[in-house]
Amino acid sequence: MIQKSASPPPDAMEFRNLLRRHSLKVTPQRVAVHQAMLKIGHGSAEQVCEEIAAAGRVKVTTATVYNILSQMALLGIYSHRLSIGNKMVFDVTTGTHLHLYDTYSGTYKDIEDAYLTSLVLARLGRRKFRGYRVDGIDISILCHPSNIKKKRK
């Protein structure tokens, strides 16, 4: 089964309702993680922790942030993927969407291109690969800033 199309991330009230629906407490730490994720969109536990520290409202450890992010990903509230450096990066936007992955900064950016997404889904969505069936599509286009020249080896 193919993932649902990308939808906007839950706002603060929707997030609180999602937590309650999953029988989770609405804690200051969970709310702070979600506020940070809404601001940065894609982030590792360290990046989210830095954002929370900059806001200065809640004290939270990186391990706690990672656990909250992982829990949200397991519940489908966030998605996650590994960066090239094998760092887990969480995404506040769920469902099928495409990404640009900046190989210089190691950051992700959503591509909002419904036509391109529909082409990919039409071509690969129901395709069977020998012994496999497609569950979802997660495409990252590797790129680098055009104003930085790559060093030649």
N, CA and C atoms as an extended XYZ file, in Angstrom:
459
Properties=species:S:1:pos:R:3:atomname:S:1:resname:S:1:resid:I:1 pbc="F F F"
N         0.841       -1.185        0.000 N   MET     1
C         0.000        0.000        0.000 CA  MET     1
C         0.883        1.244        0.000 C   MET     1
N         0.564        2.180       -0.850 N   ILE     2
C         1.342        3.409       -0.971 CA  ILE     2
C         0.909        4.382        0.112 C   ILE     2
N         1.878        5.162        0.597 N   GLN     3
C         1.605        6.166        1.627 CA  GLN     3
C         0.571        7.166        1.136 C   GLN     3
N        -0.088        7.790        2.089 N   LYS     4
C        -1.016        8.864        1.741 CA  LYS     4
C        -0.234       10.057        1.216 C   LYS     4
N        -0.911       10.929        0.511 N   SER     5
C        -0.222       12.116        0.012 CA  SER     5
C         0.156       13.013        1.185 C   SER     5
N         1.175       13.816        0.964 N   ALA     6
C         1.688       14.675        2.031 CA  ALA     6
C         0.610       15.637        2.498 C   ALA     6
N         0.553       15.811        3.799 N   SER     7
C        -0.387       16.759        4.368 CA  SER     7
C         0.378       17.651        5.331 C   SER     7
N        -0.172       18.814        5.615 N   PRO     8
C         0.539       19.715        6.530 CA  PRO     8
C         0.688       19.076        7.906 C   PRO     8
N         1.738       19.436        8.621 N   PRO     9
C         1.935       18.883        9.955 CA  PRO     9
C         0.850       19.359       10.914 C   PRO     9
N         0.605       18.577       11.958 N   PRO    10
C        -0.430       18.990       12.916 CA  PRO    10
C        -0.021       20.252       13.672 C   PRO    10
N        -0.973       21.169       13.830 N   ASP    11
C        -0.686       22.360       14.629 CA  ASP    11
C        -0.671       21.953       16.105 C   ASP    11
N        -0.456       22.908       16.990 N   ALA    12
C        -0.297       22.619       18.415 CA  ALA    12
C        -1.513       21.890       18.991 C   ALA    12
N        -2.714       22.332       18.657 N   MET    13
C        -3.924       21.706       19.200 CA  MET    13
C        -4.115       20.297       18.634 C   MET    13
N        -3.909       20.148       17.327 N   GLU    14
C        -4.023       18.818       16.718 CA  GLU    14
C        -3.004       17.858       17.330 C   GLU    14
N        -1.791       18.363       17.587 N   PHE    15
C        -0.746       17.537       18.187 CA  PHE    15
C        -1.177       17.057       19.566 C   PHE    15
N        -1.716       17.950       20.369 N   ARG    16
C        -2.190       17.573       21.703 CA  ARG    16
C        -3.281       16.497       21.599 C   ARG    16
N        -4.197       16.681       20.643 N   ASN    17
C        -5.260       15.696       20.447 CA  ASN    17
C        -4.710       14.352       19.990 C   ASN    17
N        -3.693       14.372       19.132 N   LEU    18
C        -3.059       13.124       18.679 CA  LEU    18
C        -2.415       12.394       19.856 C   LEU    18
N        -1.746       13.141       20.716 N   LEU    19
C        -1.138       12.514       21.889 CA  LEU    19
C        -2.206       11.837       22.741 C   LEU    19
N        -3.272       12.548       23.002 N   ARG    20
C        -4.359       11.991       23.830 CA  ARG    20
C        -4.981       10.760       23.162 C   ARG    20
N        -5.157       10.833       21.846 N   ARG    21
C        -5.738        9.716       21.099 CA  ARG    21
C        -4.871        8.460       21.225 C   ARG    21
N        -3.560        8.666       21.372 N   HIS    22
C        -2.632        7.541       21.536 CA  HIS    22
C        -2.343        7.264       23.016 C   HIS    22
N        -3.181        7.811       23.893 N   SER    23
C        -3.063        7.619       25.355 CA  SER    23
C        -1.718        8.072       25.904 C   SER    23
N        -1.200        9.167       25.360 N   LEU    24
C         0.048        9.752       25.841 CA  LEU    24
C        -0.249       11.071       26.537 C   LEU    24
N         0.515       11.354       27.570 N   LYS    25
C         0.358       12.617       28.279 CA  LYS    25
C         0.899       13.766       27.431 C   LYS    25
N         0.254       14.896       27.563 N   VAL    26
C         0.725       16.119       26.911 CA  VAL    26
C         1.724       16.750       27.876 C   VAL    26
N         3.007       16.425       27.679 N   THR    27
C         4.051       16.932       28.575 CA  THR    27
C         4.716       18.168       27.967 C   THR    27
N         5.330       19.001       28.791 N   PRO    28
C         6.054       20.160       28.257 CA  PRO    28
C         7.163       19.741       27.285 C   PRO    28
N         7.795       18.598       27.533 N   GLN    29
C         8.858       18.129       26.660 CA  GLN    29
C         8.319       17.746       25.277 C   GLN    29
N         7.210       17.026       25.247 N   ARG    30
C         6.619       16.638       23.956 CA  ARG    30
C         6.155       17.871       23.186 C   ARG    30
N         5.540       18.797       23.888 N   VAL    31
C         5.081       20.024       23.224 CA  VAL    31
C         6.272       20.817       22.696 C   VAL    31
N         7.348       20.914       23.467 N   ALA    32
C         8.545       21.647       23.028 CA  ALA    32
C         9.177       20.994       21.802 C   ALA    32
N         9.215       19.664       21.788 N   VAL    33
C         9.761       18.947       20.621 CA  VAL    33
C         8.922       19.266       19.392 C   VAL    33
N         7.610       19.225       19.539 N   HIS    34
C         6.743       19.501       18.382 CA  HIS    34
C         6.889       20.951       17.907 C   HIS    34
N         6.957       21.889       18.833 N   GLN    35
C         7.144       23.291       18.442 CA  GLN    35
C         8.460       23.458       17.677 C   GLN    35
N         9.512       22.796       18.148 N   ALA    36
C        10.805       22.868       17.459 CA  ALA    36
C        10.712       22.241       16.073 C   ALA    36
N        10.038       21.099       15.972 N   MET    37
C         9.907       20.430       14.674 CA  MET    37
C         9.078       21.271       13.702 C   MET    37
N         8.043       21.937       14.196 N   LEU    38
C         7.271       22.814       13.318 CA  LEU    38
C         8.149       23.936       12.764 C   LEU    38
N         9.073       24.409       13.579 N   LYS    39
C         9.946       25.498       13.156 CA  LYS    39
C        11.003       25.026       12.155 C   LYS    39
N        11.625       23.859       12.421 N   ILE    40
C        12.735       23.435       11.559 CA  ILE    40
C        12.322       22.456       10.462 C   ILE    40
N        11.207       21.770       10.608 N   GLY    41
C        10.713       20.883        9.555 CA  GLY    41
C        11.362       19.517        9.524 C   GLY    41
N        12.669       19.478        9.403 N   HIS    42
C        13.446       18.234        9.394 CA  HIS    42
C        14.568       18.416       10.405 C   HIS    42
N        14.763       17.434       11.268 N   GLY    43
C        15.840       17.604       12.228 CA  GLY    43
C        16.243       16.334       12.940 C   GLY    43
N        17.496       16.313       13.347 N   SER    44
C        18.006       15.239       14.198 CA  SER    44
C        17.660       15.600       15.640 C   SER    44
N        17.852       14.659       16.534 N   ALA    45
C        17.590       14.924       17.953 CA  ALA    45
C        18.448       16.088       18.440 C   ALA    45
N        19.700       16.148       17.991 N   GLU    46
C        20.595       17.234       18.408 CA  GLU    46
C        20.088       18.590       17.922 C   GLU    46
N        19.625       18.651       16.670 N   GLN    47
C        19.124       19.909       16.125 CA  GLN    47
C        17.864       20.360       16.861 C   GLN    47
N        16.979       19.421       17.155 N   VAL    48
C        15.747       19.747       17.876 CA  VAL    48
C        16.093       20.217       19.288 C   VAL    48
N        17.050       19.541       19.921 N   CYS    49
C        17.478       19.917       21.271 CA  CYS    49
C        18.043       21.345       21.273 C   CYS    49
N        18.830       21.687       20.259 N   GLU    50
C        19.385       23.042       20.139 CA  GLU    50
C        18.271       24.070       19.983 C   GLU    50
N        17.265       23.751       19.185 N   GLU    51
C        16.137       24.656       18.969 CA  GLU    51
C        15.357       24.865       20.266 C   GLU    51
N        15.167       23.791       21.025 N   ILE    52
C        14.461       23.887       22.301 CA  ILE    52
C        15.268       24.740       23.282 C   ILE    52
N        16.577       24.523       23.315 N   ALA    53
C        17.444       25.306       24.211 CA  ALA    53
C        17.406       26.784       23.839 C   ALA    53
N        17.380       27.081       22.541 N   ALA    54
C        17.327       28.475       22.093 CA  ALA    54
C        16.022       29.143       22.521 C   ALA    54
N        14.928       28.372       22.520 N   ALA    55
C        13.635       28.914       22.956 CA  ALA    55
C        13.636       29.138       24.470 C   ALA    55
N        14.417       28.334       25.197 N   GLY    56
C        14.621       28.541       26.621 CA  GLY    56
C        13.466       28.259       27.556 C   GLY    56
N        12.454       27.555       27.096 N   ARG    57
C        11.305       27.324       27.963 CA  ARG    57
C        11.360       26.004       28.723 C   ARG    57
N        11.990       24.994       28.128 N   VAL    58
C        11.987       23.658       28.706 CA  VAL    58
C        13.406       23.111       28.703 C   VAL    58
N        13.779       22.425       29.767 N   LYS    59
C        15.060       21.724       29.814 CA  LYS    59
C        14.799       20.281       29.416 C   LYS    59
N        15.572       19.793       28.455 N   VAL    60
C        15.374       18.430       27.966 CA  VAL    60
C        16.711       17.896       27.449 C   VAL    60
N        16.944       16.607       27.644 N   THR    61
C        18.195       16.005       27.169 CA  THR    61
C        18.029       15.537       25.725 C   THR    61
N        19.149       15.356       25.061 N   THR    62
C        19.126       14.856       23.686 CA  THR    62
C        18.503       13.465       23.641 C   THR    62
N        18.795       12.643       24.636 N   ALA    63
C        18.221       11.292       24.675 CA  ALA    63
C        16.698       11.343       24.782 C   ALA    63
N        16.179       12.246       25.600 N   THR    64
C        14.732       12.393       25.734 CA  THR    64
C        14.120       12.866       24.423 C   THR    64
N        14.775       13.823       23.784 N   VAL    65
C        14.281       14.322       22.494 CA  VAL    65
C        14.266       13.188       21.469 C   VAL    65
N        15.333       12.403       21.411 N   TYR    66
C        15.397       11.280       20.469 CA  TYR    66
C        14.258       10.296       20.742 C   TYR    66
N        14.021        9.992       22.010 N   ASN    67
C        12.943        9.060       22.351 CA  ASN    67
C        11.576        9.604       21.942 C   ASN    67
N        11.357       10.888       22.157 N   ILE    68
C        10.082       11.501       21.765 CA  ILE    68
C         9.936       11.475       20.241 C   ILE    68
N        10.986       11.859       19.523 N   LEU    69
C        10.938       11.852       18.058 CA  LEU    69
C        10.684       10.444       17.522 C   LEU    69
N        11.367        9.462       18.089 N   SER    70
C        11.177        8.070       17.651 CA  SER    70
C         9.757        7.602       17.908 C   SER    70
N         9.227        7.955       19.066 N   GLN    71
C         7.853        7.580       19.408 CA  GLN    71
C         6.867        8.223       18.423 C   GLN    71
N         7.083        9.486       18.094 N   MET    72
C         6.193       10.172       17.156 CA  MET    72
C         6.279        9.536       15.762 C   MET    72
N         7.479        9.093       15.381 N   ALA    73
C         7.635        8.426       14.090 CA  ALA    73
C         6.919        7.075       14.092 C   ALA    73
N         7.030        6.328       15.180 N   LEU    74
C         6.343        5.035       15.266 CA  LEU    74
C         4.827        5.200       15.195 C   LEU    74
N         4.321        6.305       15.716 N   LEU    75
C         2.882        6.575       15.690 CA  LEU    75
C         2.421        7.170       14.355 C   LEU    75
N         3.371        7.521       13.487 N   GLY    76
C         3.024        8.109       12.187 CA  GLY    76
C         2.794        9.605       12.235 C   GLY    76
N         3.093       10.228       13.369 N   ILE    77
C         2.931       11.676       13.487 CA  ILE    77
C         4.066       12.378       12.757 C   ILE    77
N         5.259       11.796       12.801 N   TYR    78
C         6.421       12.247       12.024 CA  TYR    78
C         6.883       11.071       11.169 C   TYR    78
N         7.740       11.364       10.214 N   SER    79
C         8.425       10.292        9.501 CA  SER    79
C         9.911       10.433        9.814 C   SER    79
N        10.699        9.496        9.352 N   HIS    80
C        12.135        9.561        9.617 CA  HIS    80
C        12.906        8.891        8.492 C   HIS    80
N        14.183        9.257        8.406 N   ARG    81
C        15.087        8.685        7.399 CA  ARG    81
C        16.509        8.883        7.881 C   ARG    81
N        17.408        8.148        7.287 N   LEU    82
C        18.820        8.303        7.617 CA  LEU    82
C        19.454        9.276        6.638 C   LEU    82
N        20.296       10.156        7.156 N   SER    83
C        21.064       11.038        6.274 CA  SER    83
C        22.247       10.242        5.735 C   SER    83
N        22.985       10.827        4.838 N   ILE    84
C        24.142       10.146        4.269 CA  ILE    84
C        25.128        9.731        5.360 C   ILE    84
N        25.265       10.526        6.402 N   GLY    85
C        26.163       10.213        7.508 CA  GLY    85
C        25.558        9.268        8.532 C   GLY    85
N        24.472        8.586        8.174 N   ASN    86
C        23.777        7.645        9.060 CA  ASN    86
C        23.234        8.296       10.325 C   ASN    86
N        22.853        9.549       10.244 N   LYS    87
C        22.203       10.229       11.363 CA  LYS    87
C        20.693       10.188       11.095 C   LYS    87
N        19.937        9.824       12.131 N   MET    88
C        18.486        9.767       11.987 CA  MET    88
C        17.929       11.183       11.936 C   MET    88
N        17.162       11.463       10.882 N   VAL    89
C        16.539       12.767       10.693 CA  VAL    89
C        15.031       12.553       10.661 C   VAL    89
N        14.321       13.351       11.441 N   PHE    90
C        12.875       13.242       11.541 CA  PHE    90
C        12.231       14.354       10.719 C   PHE    90
N        11.048       14.054       10.205 N   ASP    91
C        10.351       14.955        9.290 CA  ASP    91
C         8.947       15.176        9.817 C   ASP    91
N         8.569       16.430        9.980 N   VAL    92
C         7.251       16.765       10.507 CA  VAL    92
C         6.158       16.567        9.451 C   VAL    92
N         6.531       16.501        8.182 N   THR    93
C         5.567       16.271        7.113 CA  THR    93
C         5.548       14.780        6.792 C   THR    93
N         4.390       14.174        6.913 N   THR    94
C         4.270       12.750        6.623 CA  THR    94
C         3.598       12.561        5.273 C   THR    94
N         3.527       11.349        4.831 N   GLY    95
C         2.923       11.043        3.542 CA  GLY    95
C         3.950       11.153        2.442 C   GLY    95
N         3.523       10.861        1.247 N   THR    96
C         4.419       10.841        0.103 CA  THR    96
C         4.794       12.249       -0.321 C   THR    96
N         6.081       12.530       -0.253 N   HIS    97
C         6.611       13.774       -0.784 CA  HIS    97
C         8.092       13.563       -1.079 C   HIS    97
N         8.653       14.445       -1.857 N   LEU    98
C        10.038       14.324       -2.293 CA  LEU    98
C        10.909       15.310       -1.524 C   LEU    98
N        12.210       15.034       -1.516 N   HIS    99
C        13.153       15.884       -0.782 CA  HIS    99
C        14.354       16.264       -1.630 C   HIS    99
N        14.883       17.428       -1.320 N   LEU   100
C        16.239       17.786       -1.725 CA  LEU   100
C        17.107       17.515       -0.511 C   LEU   100
N        18.222       16.825       -0.718 N   TYR   101
C        19.160       16.584        0.372 CA  TYR   101
C        20.446       17.327        0.046 C   TYR   101
N        20.751       18.341        0.836 N   ASP   102
C        21.946       19.157        0.639 CA  ASP   102
C        23.153       18.384        1.175 C   ASP   102
N        24.005       17.924        0.267 N   THR   103
C        25.147       17.106        0.661 CA  THR   103
C        26.220       17.906        1.386 C   THR   103
N        26.178       19.226        1.293 N   TYR   104
C        27.142       20.055        2.027 CA  TYR   104
C        26.723       20.241        3.484 C   TYR   104
N        25.463       20.577        3.702 N   SER   105
C        25.010       20.858        5.064 CA  SER   105
C        24.355       19.656        5.734 C   SER   105
N        24.024       18.620        4.939 N   GLY   106
C        23.355       17.451        5.504 CA  GLY   106
C        21.915       17.716        5.885 C   GLY   106
N        21.275       18.671        5.210 N   THR   107
C        19.899       19.037        5.545 CA  THR   107
C        18.923       18.631        4.443 C   THR   107
N        17.685       18.403        4.852 N   TYR   108
C        16.609       18.059        3.926 CA  TYR   108
C        15.692       19.256        3.724 C   TYR   108
N        15.096       19.318        2.545 N   LYS   109
C        14.088       20.329        2.242 CA  LYS   109
C        13.007       19.646        1.411 C   LYS   109
N        11.758       19.884        1.766 N   ASP   110
C        10.653       19.298        1.008 CA  ASP   110
C        10.571       19.926       -0.372 C   ASP   110
N        10.237       19.096       -1.353 N   ILE   111
C         9.949       19.581       -2.701 CA  ILE   111
C         8.433       19.566       -2.848 C   ILE   111
N         7.869       20.728       -3.075 N   GLU   112
C         6.426       20.812       -3.277 CA  GLU   112
C         6.167       20.853       -4.770 C   GLU   112
N         6.022       19.669       -5.342 N   ASP   113
C         5.791       19.531       -6.773 CA  ASP   113
C         4.826       18.372       -6.983 C   ASP   113
N         3.544       18.684       -6.981 N   ALA   114
C         2.507       17.660       -7.088 CA  ALA   114
C         2.614       16.891       -8.400 C   ALA   114
N         3.000       17.579       -9.470 N   TYR   115
C         3.107       16.914      -10.762 CA  TYR   115
C         4.226       15.875      -10.750 C   TYR   115
N         5.400       16.246      -10.240 N   LEU   116
C         6.521       15.315      -10.167 CA  LEU   116
C         6.177       14.140       -9.253 C   LEU   116
N         5.562       14.413       -8.127 N   THR   117
C         5.163       13.350       -7.203 CA  THR   117
C         4.179       12.410       -7.874 C   THR   117
N         3.213       12.951       -8.619 N   SER   118
C         2.232       12.098       -9.292 CA  SER   118
C         2.893       11.245      -10.378 C   SER   118
N         3.896       11.795      -11.076 N   LEU   119
C         4.629       11.001      -12.076 CA  LEU   119
C         5.358        9.830      -11.422 C   LEU   119
N         6.029       10.106      -10.317 N   VAL   120
C         6.758        9.052       -9.605 CA  VAL   120
C         5.788        7.986       -9.120 C   VAL   120
N         4.677        8.404       -8.510 N   LEU   121
C         3.697        7.436       -8.013 CA  LEU   121
C         3.083        6.623       -9.150 C   LEU   121
N         2.783        7.285      -10.265 N   ALA   122
C         2.196        6.582      -11.402 CA  ALA   122
C         3.168        5.541      -11.959 C   ALA   122
N         4.426        5.867      -11.996 N   ARG   123
C         5.432        4.957      -12.566 CA  ARG   123
C         5.819        3.841      -11.602 C   ARG   123
N         5.946        4.155      -10.317 N   LEU   124
C         6.485        3.179       -9.373 CA  LEU   124
C         5.479        2.650       -8.351 C   LEU   124
N         4.366        3.345       -8.196 N   GLY   125
C         3.437        3.016       -7.126 CA  GLY   125
C         2.906        1.605       -7.138 C   GLY   125
N         2.579        1.070       -8.273 N   ARG   126
C         2.016       -0.279       -8.351 CA  ARG   126
C         2.996       -1.283       -8.974 C   ARG   126
N         4.180       -0.823       -9.226 N   ARG   127
C         5.169       -1.694       -9.865 CA  ARG   127
C         5.619       -2.792       -8.920 C   ARG   127
N         5.808       -3.965       -9.483 N   LYS   128
C         6.328       -5.083       -8.706 CA  LYS   128
C         7.765       -5.326       -9.134 C   LYS   128
N         8.611       -5.448       -8.155 N   PHE   129
C         9.994       -5.798       -8.401 CA  PHE   129
C        10.128       -7.254       -7.991 C   PHE   129
N        10.860       -8.014       -8.727 N   ARG   130
C        10.962       -9.449       -8.497 CA  ARG   130
C        11.053       -9.773       -6.999 C   ARG   130
N         9.974      -10.329       -6.476 N   GLY   131
C         9.941      -10.724       -5.080 CA  GLY   131
C         9.551       -9.628       -4.104 C   GLY   131
N         9.225       -8.434       -4.612 N   TYR   132
C         8.896       -7.306       -3.733 CA  TYR   132
C         7.681       -6.558       -4.233 C   TYR   132
N         6.992       -5.928       -3.295 N   ARG   133
C         5.879       -5.033       -3.614 CA  ARG   133
C         6.183       -3.693       -2.964 C   ARG   133
N         5.877       -2.607       -3.646 N   VAL   134
C         6.166       -1.262       -3.157 CA  VAL   134
C         5.203       -0.904       -2.024 C   VAL   134
N         5.778       -0.508       -0.867 N   ASP   135
C         4.980       -0.060        0.279 CA  ASP   135
C         4.840        1.447        0.294 C   ASP   135
N         5.838        2.132       -0.177 N   GLY   136
C         5.846        3.586       -0.163 CA  GLY   136
C         7.021        4.079       -0.980 C   GLY   136
N         7.042        5.353       -1.196 N   ILE   137
C         8.108        5.953       -1.986 CA  ILE   137
C         8.715        7.089       -1.183 C   ILE   137
N        10.031        7.045       -1.045 N   ASP   138
C        10.764        8.051       -0.296 CA  ASP   138
C        11.985        8.417       -1.128 C   ASP   138
N        11.878        9.489       -1.878 N   ILE   139
C        12.953        9.883       -2.786 CA  ILE   139
C        13.626       11.147       -2.271 C   ILE   139
N        14.955       11.085       -2.221 N   SER   140
C        15.763       12.256       -1.880 CA  SER   140
C        16.671       12.553       -3.063 C   SER   140
N        16.597       13.766       -3.541 N   ILE   141
C        17.451       14.202       -4.640 CA  ILE   141
C        18.673       14.860       -4.028 C   ILE   141
N        19.839       14.291       -4.297 N   LEU   142
C        21.082       14.821       -3.738 CA  LEU   142
C        21.480       16.075       -4.497 C   LEU   142
N        21.849       17.110       -3.760 N   CYS   143
C        22.203       18.377       -4.385 CA  CYS   143
C        23.198       19.117       -3.505 C   CYS   143
N        23.674       20.221       -4.012 N   HIS   144
C        24.505       21.127       -3.214 CA  HIS   144
C        24.199       22.549       -3.674 C   HIS   144
N        24.475       23.532       -2.840 N   PRO   145
C        24.192       24.913       -3.237 CA  PRO   145
C        24.918       25.261       -4.532 C   PRO   145
N        24.217       25.927       -5.419 N   SER   146
C        24.803       26.239       -6.730 CA  SER   146
C        25.886       27.301       -6.651 C   SER   146
N        25.963       28.029       -5.548 N   ASN   147
C        26.993       29.065       -5.440 CA  ASN   147
C        28.268       28.547       -4.766 C   ASN   147
N        28.307       27.235       -4.466 N   ILE   148
C        29.515       26.627       -3.906 CA  ILE   148
C        30.066       25.642       -4.920 C   ILE   148
N        31.315       25.829       -5.290 N   LYS   149
C        31.914       24.915       -6.259 CA  LYS   149
C        32.497       23.720       -5.507 C   LYS   149
N        32.215       22.541       -6.039 N   LYS   150
C        32.757       21.333       -5.428 CA  LYS   150
C        34.247       21.261       -5.670 C   LYS   150
N        34.971       20.839       -4.638 N   LYS   151
C        36.405       20.659       -4.780 CA  LYS   151
C        36.672       19.429       -5.626 C   LYS   151
N        37.557       19.565       -6.564 N   ARG   152
C        37.918       18.409       -7.399 CA  ARG   152
C        39.001       17.612       -6.713 C   ARG   152
N        38.889       16.331       -6.852 N   LYS   153
C        39.871       15.436       -6.237 CA  LYS   153
C        40.945       15.051       -7.227 C   LYS   153
